[in-house]
Amino acid sequence: MTSARYTVDDVMTKTVVTVTPDTEFKEIAAAMERCKVSAVPVVEGGGRVVGVVSEADLLPKEEFHERGPGMIEDMRRLDDTAKAGSVRAEELMTSPAVTVRPDTLLPQAARLMAALRVKRLPVVDADGGLKGIVSRADLLKVFLRSDDELAAEIRREVVNRLFPASHRDVNVSVTRGVATLTGRVRDPALVPVAARLAQSVEGVVGVDCRIEGPAPA
């Protein structure tokens, strides 16, 4: 028994600004500014993603614009100094690109972003073709689901399935994303399971489970 799980495909942005390997520095910077994004996928024939250029890849050129680094610093920062002299996407990009598939669950995408400290990930199909892009902001969209929608899913996917004989005796309410479950059920051993499943519903912020066992005779 599982509640509906949201995937990257549910929240990703499907219209994506891209560049090609031979796109020049100024064009990349202009595209980022125009579309208000911090990174752009680099694609080649057929839309296959071969890398990503981010603001971090462009900054070395600005940093070293007025002065060249000293020899010791130069040795320590070979990657940055190389990018400072780059003029095309293929020289600037991070490759291979870290990508996700459309069916990746949102928690998996969030963990990957956190581990890599990136703000967005290209979404690709089985052949590496670009399908969209998912950002940190996109992952938060599930928390915009209405309280009524969340309550309906908890009742349908958790209460009705877990307590088929006494589901009518359980009340479910959600306020600002916090779910409250009250009432009595025949099998109190399943109450912790109900709380855990309710918490797993995408968009639920917290759970206050007050379900009790049968009333004393």
C-alpha positions as CSV (number, residue, x, y, z in Angstrom):
1,M,0.0,0.0,0.0
2,T,1.5,3.3,-1.1
3,S,0.2,6.8,-1.6
4,A,0.7,8.5,-5.0
5,R,4.3,9.3,-5.4
6,Y,5.2,12.4,-7.4
7,T,8.0,12.1,-9.9
8,V,10.3,14.6,-11.7
9,D,7.9,14.5,-14.7
10,D,5.1,16.0,-12.5
11,V,7.0,19.2,-11.6
12,M,9.8,19.7,-14.2
13,T,10.0,22.7,-16.6
14,K,9.5,21.3,-20.1
15,T,10.5,24.4,-22.0
16,V,14.3,24.7,-21.5
17,V,16.9,27.2,-22.8
18,T,19.8,25.3,-24.1
19,V,23.1,26.0,-25.8
20,T,25.3,23.9,-28.2
21,P,29.0,23.0,-27.7
22,D,30.1,25.9,-30.0
23,T,27.9,28.6,-28.3
24,E,30.2,31.4,-27.2
25,F,30.7,32.8,-23.8
26,K,28.7,36.0,-24.3
27,E,25.8,34.2,-25.8
28,I,25.6,31.8,-22.8
29,A,25.7,34.7,-20.3
30,A,23.0,36.5,-22.3
31,A,20.8,33.4,-22.4
32,M,21.1,33.0,-18.6
33,E,20.3,36.6,-18.0
34,R,17.4,36.6,-20.4
35,C,15.7,33.5,-19.0
36,K,16.8,34.2,-15.4
37,V,18.4,30.8,-14.9
38,S,21.7,29.9,-13.2
39,A,22.6,27.0,-15.6
40,V,21.9,25.8,-19.1
41,P,22.2,22.3,-20.6
42,V,24.6,21.8,-23.5
43,V,23.1,19.7,-26.2
44,E,24.3,18.3,-29.5
45,G,22.6,16.6,-32.4
46,G,19.2,15.1,-31.6
47,G,19.0,17.0,-28.3
48,R,21.4,14.7,-26.4
49,V,22.7,16.4,-23.2
50,V,26.5,16.4,-23.2
51,G,27.2,18.9,-20.4
52,V,25.9,21.8,-18.3
53,V,27.3,25.3,-18.1
54,S,26.5,27.1,-14.8
55,E,27.2,30.5,-13.4
56,A,30.1,29.0,-11.5
57,D,31.7,28.0,-14.8
58,L,31.5,31.6,-16.1
59,L,32.7,33.4,-13.0
60,P,36.5,32.6,-13.4
61,K,36.6,34.8,-16.5
62,E,35.2,37.7,-14.5
63,E,37.5,37.0,-11.6
64,F,40.6,36.9,-13.7
65,H,39.5,39.7,-16.1
66,E,41.7,42.4,-14.6
67,R,44.6,40.4,-13.3
68,G,46.1,37.0,-13.9
69,P,46.7,34.8,-10.9
70,G,50.2,34.2,-9.5
71,M,52.1,31.1,-10.4
72,I,51.3,29.2,-7.2
73,E,47.6,30.1,-7.3
74,D,47.6,29.2,-11.0
75,M,48.9,25.7,-10.1
76,R,46.3,25.2,-7.5
77,R,43.4,26.3,-9.7
78,L,44.1,24.8,-13.1
79,D,40.4,24.1,-13.8
80,D,39.4,27.7,-13.1
81,T,42.2,29.3,-14.9
82,A,41.5,27.1,-17.9
83,K,37.9,28.2,-17.9
84,A,38.9,31.8,-17.6
85,G,40.4,31.6,-21.0
86,S,37.6,29.6,-22.6
87,V,35.2,31.1,-25.1
88,R,32.8,28.2,-26.0
89,A,30.4,26.0,-24.1
90,E,32.4,22.8,-24.8
91,E,35.4,24.4,-23.0
92,L,33.3,25.8,-20.1
93,M,30.8,23.0,-19.4
94,T,30.8,20.4,-16.7
95,S,30.8,17.0,-18.5
96,P,29.4,14.5,-18.3
97,A,26.3,16.1,-17.1
98,V,24.5,14.7,-14.0
99,T,21.0,14.0,-15.1
100,V,17.8,12.4,-13.9
101,R,15.0,10.5,-15.7
102,P,11.4,11.7,-15.7
103,D,10.3,8.8,-13.5
104,T,12.8,9.7,-10.7
105,L,11.0,10.3,-7.4
106,L,11.2,13.8,-6.0
107,P,13.0,12.7,-2.8
108,Q,15.7,11.0,-4.9
109,A,16.1,14.1,-7.1
110,A,16.3,16.3,-3.9
111,R,19.0,14.1,-2.4
112,L,21.0,14.2,-5.6
113,M,20.9,18.0,-5.7
114,A,21.9,18.2,-2.1
115,A,24.8,15.8,-2.5
116,L,26.1,17.6,-5.6
117,R,25.3,21.1,-4.3
118,V,23.5,22.0,-7.6
119,K,20.4,24.0,-8.1
120,R,18.9,22.2,-11.1
121,L,19.3,19.0,-13.1
122,P,18.6,18.2,-16.8
123,V,15.9,15.5,-17.2
124,V,16.6,13.1,-20.0
125,D,15.1,10.0,-21.7
126,A,16.7,6.6,-22.0
127,D,18.8,7.9,-25.0
128,G,20.1,11.0,-23.2
129,G,17.7,13.3,-25.0
130,L,16.6,16.4,-23.1
131,K,13.0,16.3,-21.9
132,G,13.1,19.1,-19.4
133,I,14.9,20.5,-16.4
134,V,14.0,20.3,-12.7
135,S,15.1,22.9,-10.1
136,R,15.0,23.2,-6.3
137,A,11.9,25.4,-6.7
138,D,10.2,22.7,-8.8
139,L,10.7,20.1,-6.0
140,L,8.8,22.4,-3.6
141,K,5.7,22.5,-5.8
142,V,4.2,19.5,-4.1
143,F,3.9,21.6,-0.9
144,L,1.5,23.9,-2.8
145,R,-1.2,21.2,-2.9
146,S,-4.4,22.3,-1.2
147,D,-5.3,21.1,2.3
148,D,-8.5,19.5,0.9
149,E,-6.5,17.6,-1.7
150,L,-4.1,16.3,0.9
151,A,-6.9,15.3,3.3
152,A,-8.7,13.4,0.5
153,E,-5.5,11.5,-0.4
154,I,-4.8,10.6,3.2
155,R,-8.3,9.3,3.6
156,R,-8.3,7.4,0.3
157,E,-4.8,5.9,0.4
158,V,-4.2,5.5,4.1
159,V,-7.3,5.4,6.3
160,N,-9.6,3.6,3.9
161,R,-7.0,0.9,3.1
162,L,-5.5,0.5,6.5
163,F,-8.7,0.5,8.5
164,P,-11.4,-1.0,6.1
165,A,-13.7,-2.0,9.0
166,S,-13.5,1.2,10.9
167,H,-12.5,3.9,8.5
168,R,-15.7,5.8,9.0
169,D,-14.7,6.4,12.6
170,V,-11.5,8.2,11.6
171,N,-11.5,11.9,11.0
172,V,-8.9,13.5,8.7
173,S,-8.2,17.2,8.5
174,V,-5.3,19.2,7.1
175,T,-4.5,22.8,8.0
176,R,-1.6,24.5,6.2
177,G,-0.1,21.2,5.3
178,V,-0.3,19.6,8.8
179,A,-2.6,16.5,8.9
180,T,-4.6,15.7,12.0
181,L,-6.1,12.2,12.4
182,T,-8.5,11.4,15.2
183,G,-11.0,8.7,16.0
184,R,-11.0,5.1,17.1
185,V,-10.1,1.9,15.2
186,R,-10.3,-1.8,15.9
187,D,-6.6,-2.4,15.5
188,P,-4.5,0.2,17.5
189,A,-1.3,-1.6,16.4
190,L,-1.7,-0.1,13.0
191,V,-1.9,3.5,14.3
192,P,1.9,4.2,14.0
193,V,1.7,2.8,10.4
194,A,-1.1,5.2,9.6
195,A,1.0,8.1,10.9
196,R,4.0,7.1,8.9
197,L,2.0,6.6,5.7
198,A,0.3,10.0,6.1
199,Q,3.6,11.7,6.5
200,S,4.8,10.1,3.3
201,V,2.0,11.7,1.2
202,E,3.7,14.3,-1.0
203,G,3.0,17.8,0.2
204,V,2.3,16.9,3.9
205,V,4.3,19.1,6.2
206,G,3.6,17.2,9.4
207,V,1.2,14.7,11.0
208,D,-0.6,14.8,14.4
209,C,-2.0,11.3,14.8
210,R,-4.4,11.0,17.7
211,I,-6.2,7.8,16.6
212,E,-7.0,5.5,19.5
213,G,-8.1,1.9,19.9
214,P,-11.6,0.7,20.7
215,A,-13.4,2.4,23.6
216,P,-13.3,0.6,26.9
217,A,-16.3,-1.7,27.4
